[in-house]
Amino acid sequence: MVGLEPLDPKVQANGFATASIGPRAVGQHNHFAVIDMDYKWPWMPALSFDLAATSYGRSEANLTNSVAVPTAQSYDLGSRYSFKIGAVPASLRSFILNAGNSYRWNVSDSAGFIATPRRGFGLYLTVDLQ
């Protein structure tokens, strides 16, 4: 899957604005792009690997647009192994979120800053109990 969302959010101030307001909306990325790939080995269809690459565009961090959060990328890796426990279908999934351990700030709804999560690991078992 591939997706690109180019954004151009603009702000218009009415005559009641008491402060200088820049032309761009605060906290809105100028683009968001994602590529998701999933691959199953032909000789071992129970095993699959996946990759997600995400790009977050620049976002303005204050009303005057004099401070901005730069563009950043993030990569997630994962694998899944499908099998049966007796006659019950199951899968074991492992993943690494933010594999490159990229660090950036995001602008919150209240115009504050929130740090992005650091690299994370996970492992879970799913069992279909019909």
C-alpha positions as CSV (number, residue, x, y, z in Angstrom):
1,M,0.0,0.0,0.0
2,V,1.2,3.5,-0.8
3,G,-0.4,6.7,0.2
4,L,0.5,10.4,-0.1
5,E,-1.5,13.2,1.4
6,P,-0.2,16.6,0.4
7,L,-1.6,19.2,2.6
8,D,-1.8,23.0,2.4
9,P,-3.7,24.2,5.4
10,K,-4.2,28.0,5.4
11,V,-5.4,30.4,8.0
12,Q,-7.3,33.6,7.4
13,A,-7.6,36.1,10.3
14,N,-10.7,38.2,10.6
15,G,-10.6,41.9,11.8
16,F,-10.9,40.8,15.5
17,A,-7.4,39.1,15.7
18,T,-5.3,40.8,18.3
19,A,-2.0,39.1,17.4
20,S,-0.1,38.6,14.2
21,I,-1.2,35.4,12.6
22,G,0.8,33.5,9.9
23,P,-0.7,32.0,6.8
24,R,-0.2,28.4,7.8
25,A,-2.3,26.4,10.3
26,V,-0.4,25.4,13.5
27,G,0.4,21.7,14.0
28,Q,-0.7,20.6,10.5
29,H,1.9,18.7,8.5
30,N,2.4,19.9,4.9
31,H,2.4,16.3,3.8
32,F,1.9,12.8,5.2
33,A,3.2,9.8,3.2
34,V,3.2,6.1,4.0
35,I,4.4,2.9,2.3
36,D,3.4,-0.4,3.7
37,M,4.9,-3.7,2.4
38,D,4.1,-7.3,3.3
39,Y,6.1,-10.2,2.0
40,K,5.4,-14.0,2.3
41,W,8.2,-16.4,1.5
42,P,7.1,-18.7,-1.4
43,W,8.7,-21.7,0.2
44,M,7.4,-20.9,3.7
45,P,3.9,-19.2,3.4
46,A,3.3,-19.3,7.2
47,L,6.0,-16.7,7.6
48,S,5.6,-13.1,6.5
49,F,7.6,-9.9,7.0
50,D,6.4,-6.3,6.8
51,L,7.8,-2.8,6.6
52,A,6.1,0.5,7.1
53,A,7.9,3.7,6.1
54,T,6.2,7.0,7.1
55,S,7.1,10.6,6.4
56,Y,5.6,13.5,8.3
57,G,6.0,16.9,6.7
58,R,7.0,20.2,8.3
59,S,4.4,21.7,10.7
60,E,4.2,25.2,12.0
61,A,4.7,25.4,15.8
62,N,3.3,28.9,16.6
63,L,0.8,31.4,15.3
64,T,3.2,33.6,13.5
65,N,4.8,30.6,11.7
66,S,8.3,31.7,12.9
67,V,8.9,28.3,14.5
68,A,8.4,25.0,12.8
69,V,8.9,21.3,13.4
70,P,10.9,19.8,10.5
71,T,10.1,16.8,8.3
72,A,10.8,13.4,9.8
73,Q,10.7,9.8,8.8
74,S,9.9,6.6,10.8
75,Y,10.3,2.9,9.9
76,D,8.5,0.0,11.5
77,L,9.5,-3.7,11.0
78,G,7.5,-6.8,11.7
79,S,7.1,-10.5,11.2
80,R,4.2,-12.9,11.6
81,Y,4.3,-16.7,11.8
82,S,1.0,-18.6,11.4
83,F,0.5,-22.1,12.9
84,K,-1.9,-24.3,14.8
85,I,-2.1,-25.1,18.5
86,G,-3.8,-28.5,18.1
87,A,-6.6,-27.7,15.7
88,V,-6.8,-24.0,16.6
89,P,-5.4,-21.4,14.3
90,A,-2.8,-19.1,15.9
91,S,-0.2,-16.5,14.9
92,L,2.8,-15.1,16.6
93,R,3.7,-11.5,15.7
94,S,6.8,-9.6,16.5
95,F,7.5,-6.0,15.7
96,I,9.9,-3.0,16.1
97,L,8.2,0.4,16.0
98,N,10.4,3.4,15.1
99,A,13.3,1.0,14.2
100,G,15.6,4.0,13.4
101,N,14.8,5.5,16.8
102,S,14.1,8.8,15.2
103,Y,13.1,11.6,17.7
104,R,11.1,14.6,17.0
105,W,8.5,16.9,18.6
106,N,4.9,17.1,17.5
107,V,2.7,20.1,18.0
108,S,-0.2,19.2,20.3
109,D,-3.8,20.5,19.9
110,S,-3.1,23.1,22.6
111,A,0.0,24.4,20.7
112,G,2.4,22.7,23.1
113,F,4.9,20.0,22.2
114,I,4.7,16.2,22.5
115,A,7.8,14.0,22.1
116,T,7.4,11.1,19.6
117,P,7.8,7.6,21.2
118,R,11.2,6.1,21.0
119,R,12.0,2.7,19.5
120,G,9.6,0.0,20.8
121,F,9.4,-3.7,20.6
122,G,6.5,-6.1,20.8
123,L,5.5,-9.7,20.7
124,Y,2.0,-11.1,20.8
125,L,0.2,-14.3,20.3
126,T,-3.2,-14.4,18.7
127,V,-5.4,-17.5,19.0
128,D,-8.7,-18.0,17.2
129,L,-11.1,-19.5,19.8
130,Q,-14.2,-20.1,17.7
